[in-house]
Structures are given as structure tokens and as C-alpha cells.
Amino acid sequence: MRRWLIVAVVVVLGIVLLSVAGCGKTESADTTGTGGGADMGADTNATITTDLVGPIWKMTQMATDKNASDIAPVADGITVTIEFGADGMYFAQAPVNTVRGPFTVEGDKLTLADGAMTQMAGIDDAHNIAEDTFIGLLKRVVSYKIQGNTLSLYDNAGILIMEFAQ
């Protein structure tokens, strides 16, 4: 009986953490430039104006692993989104966890700095592998291009590593 109580407490704590992570998404949509959350390195007094800001971008394809140059469609059942706020913060819903951190844009150059991330466990290997790949790819992004409703992210060799659609 005691073991079930411990499991129940862990499940409740997981739900609470997930709820708190969801609250961060609201802050990332702040287009006033005032921030509204904990300072994570972004200049909360500056307002970033770029075509990245505004839409929620849903991933359509990504590199097959965090070190590869092959790109493939996102597997069925895996959802990844990213949103860029005018406050210089991005919010990503990875396959398992959420990530929120600062970003900088200079021309077509894009830097996604490490941010705060929830620590939930994945439901299966497919989600865990996609999670690890996505988080690794975020660190490799150095430039972007938007054509129509498509956002393409590239590494320092100019290789397409992730693609999103509005």
C-alpha cells in the first residue's frame, strides 16, 4: 500500500510540473517587450522585430539525429512546436518537455541559448529519441530562412537541420 502512495505522489508532482511548464507558454507570447517572467538573459526592455515573432511554428521535419545531416519528416505521434516572443525569449514544446530560453537575431543569423527545461520522462523510446535529437539540434542552429509559411533552420555548415510550418 505504501508503494502505491509513493507512486501517486510522484504522478501528482509530475502533473503539477507540467501545469507550471504550460504557464511559461503564455509568457512567450508577450509582444509588449516587457518580459513578464524570470530574467533568463534576454533584454526585457528591448522589443525584437522579426518575421520569426508571432506564429507558433510546428515542426514538419528534422535531422535524423543531433549530429546527422539527413533530414526526415517528423514521425507520426511526435509533435514539436516553437514560438518566438518579441521579448527575446523562445518557447518550445519538445516531444516530451518544454523549453524556454533567450534568442538573438541579427539579419538571418539566429542563436537559441540554453534555457529552462522541464524534466518529464517520455512515454516511449520514439518520444525520448526525438526529444534528445531536438534538444541537440537547438544548440546547432545558426541561421534561418522563412519562405511563405515555412521556417527553415540551418547549422554552421548551412545544412538544413529543422523545418517548421505555420
LINBELWO-V452913 format. One record per residue. SS is DSSP state (a for helix, b for strand, c for the rest). NEAR is the number of other C-alpha atoms within 8 Angstrom. Layout:
ss->SS near->NEAR
ss->SS near->NEAR
This chain:
ss->c near->4
ss->a near->5
ss->a near->6
ss->a near->7
ss->a near->8
ss->a near->8
ss->a near->8
ss->a near->8
ss->a near->8
ss->a near->8
ss->a near->8
ss->a near->8
ss->a near->8
ss->a near->9
ss->a near->8
ss->a near->8
ss->a near->9
ss->a near->10
ss->a near->8
ss->a near->8
ss->a near->10
ss->a near->9
ss->a near->8
ss->a near->10
ss->a near->9
ss->a near->8
ss->a near->10
ss->a near->14
ss->c near->11
ss->c near->13
ss->c near->10
ss->c near->8
ss->c near->13
ss->c near->11
ss->c near->11
ss->c near->6
ss->c near->5
ss->c near->4
ss->c near->7
ss->c near->7
ss->c near->5
ss->c near->10
ss->c near->7
ss->c near->11
ss->c near->8
ss->c near->9
ss->c near->12
ss->c near->10
ss->c near->6
ss->c near->6
ss->c near->6
ss->c near->7
ss->b near->11
ss->c near->11
ss->c near->8
ss->b near->9
ss->b near->11
ss->b near->11
ss->b near->14
ss->b near->10
ss->b near->11
ss->b near->13
ss->b near->15
ss->c near->10
ss->c near->6
ss->c near->11
ss->c near->5
ss->c near->8
ss->c near->9
ss->c near->7
ss->b near->12
ss->b near->8
ss->b near->7
ss->c near->10
ss->c near->5
ss->c near->4
ss->c near->4
ss->c near->9
ss->c near->10
ss->c near->10
ss->b near->12
ss->b near->12
ss->b near->15
ss->b near->15
ss->c near->15
ss->c near->15
ss->c near->18
ss->c near->16
ss->b near->13
ss->b near->15
ss->b near->15
ss->b near->11
ss->b near->12
ss->c near->13
ss->c near->11
ss->c near->11
ss->c near->11
ss->b near->12
ss->b near->13
ss->b near->13
ss->b near->13
ss->b near->14
ss->b near->12
ss->b near->8
ss->b near->9
ss->b near->6
ss->c near->4
ss->c near->8
ss->b near->9
ss->b near->12
ss->b near->10
ss->b near->12
ss->c near->8
ss->c near->7
ss->c near->9
ss->b near->7
ss->b near->8
ss->c near->10
ss->c near->5
ss->c near->8
ss->c near->6
ss->c near->8
ss->c near->6
ss->c near->6
ss->a near->7
ss->a near->6
ss->a near->12
ss->a near->13
ss->a near->8
ss->a near->10
ss->a near->12
ss->a near->9
ss->a near->12
ss->a near->11
ss->a near->10
ss->a near->9
ss->a near->13
ss->a near->8
ss->c near->9
ss->c near->9
ss->c near->15
ss->c near->11
ss->b near->13
ss->b near->12
ss->b near->8
ss->b near->9
ss->b near->6
ss->c near->4
ss->c near->7
ss->b near->10
ss->b near->12
ss->b near->12
ss->b near->13
ss->b near->15
ss->c near->12
ss->c near->9
ss->c near->5
ss->c near->7
ss->c near->8
ss->b near->12
ss->b near->15
ss->b near->14
ss->b near->13
ss->b near->13
ss->b near->10
ss->c near->8
